[in-house]
Amino acid sequence: MAPERQPMLEGALVVLRPSTPADWDALYAVASDPLVWEVHPAHDRWQEPVFRAYFDAGIASGGALTILDKATGTVIGASRFDNWDEAADEIEIGWTYLARAYWGGVYNREIKRLMLDHIHRFVRTAVFTVGAGNVRSRRAMEKIGGVARPGTVDRMMAGEMKPHLIYEIHRP
């Protein structure tokens, strides 16, 4: 059975809902902060044309989710389910970013827990691709139980191939 990649998910702090083209303004308002991308391999994603390509790819993927602060209804970021590999029984969770006011772990942990609880109903393994130099995201992955696979894979980011680690979390 194909995984449901655009669910409505609700926690104590956040609501995740399917992204739509109408989310552009609110999501770009968050993403246009260069500090959001400071340690990310796609360090130029705050620029409108670069973010437009990221946003359009997310909409086209059929797995993009817009994240809202449950208390205020404010758009605070986005995430995505993509690259489902039926044979490997896994899907990638990623492309996540949050407004800086929501950094510090508690929001990211809830977002990832909601996404993992949902997707593990469909697949055995969720994988996360994290830039080798993105210490902030690597620490966040380890805090939620991600285990790095051996080696790295290269992905095109900001115009050049950059090494990434693949973390995995298996269904409990």
WOHUVEN-V770747 format. One line per field, one symbol per residue. ss: DSSP state (A for helix, B for strand, O for the rest). burial: # if it has 9 or more other C-alpha atoms within 8 Angstrom, else .. Layout:
ss = ???
burial = ???
This chain:
ss = OOOOOOOOBBOOOBBBBBOOAAAAAAAAAAAOOAAAAOOOOOOOOOOAAAAAAAAAAAAAAOOBBBBBBOOOOOBBBBBBBBBBBOOOOBBBBBBBBBOAAAOOOAAAAAAAAAAAAAAOOOOOBBBBBBBOOOAAAAAAAAAOOOBBOOOOBBBBBOOBBBBBBBBBBBOO
burial = ....##..###.#######...##..##.#####.##.###.####.#.##..##..##..#########....########.#....######..###..##...######.###..##.###########.#...#.###...##....#..#.##...########...
